[in-house]
């Protein structure tokens, strides 16, 4: 692409020199770099594929349960599995914006809401397993557990923050909240950090930090992208403001 304010052709208008020949290979590369048009049918197919694929963790748990493969402690297996998949979907949701910016595939944004709702869905299963099968609806015991164990405190906090995000993920809420919607949904950054702390502190008790380190790195990179882009955007705005008086 040409720079703003400059002519599209790199050849000076006065020179009269012929445009440089483009090889067939280069022409094919340029043609392939252009994104295929995004049709409504393609969006529907893409959403359907992601919707079905995101049900894999649930299907796996059901299959393991029916085939008696949940291990010696089924409740722990389900709790750990749903918790890990909640973190996975949080990471995938956070990855949508960087992938869109790096690839130019704007249709990826159409998947973000669904992925975020799946993160809430598996988080809800994770909490329900703890609330129902682990604590048997004993609110007082859960209250004491939340106050006593830090990893449960931050995990509970992450789940509570997920609730308003899931409740306002629909178009009607976007229209009603306006600019406040985007501010509210930035809470996903705090949720991801709390989820990492929950996972890290839970695994630290067993001296098994291999997976928490991997996910902590992923979340750090995804949030780091946003920080870098925010700094670049602010610099551009500052430069534009500084250049404004000079142009006058």
Order of alpha helices (4+ residues) and beta strands (2+ residues): alpha-alpha-alpha-alpha-alpha-alpha-alpha-alpha-alpha-alpha-alpha
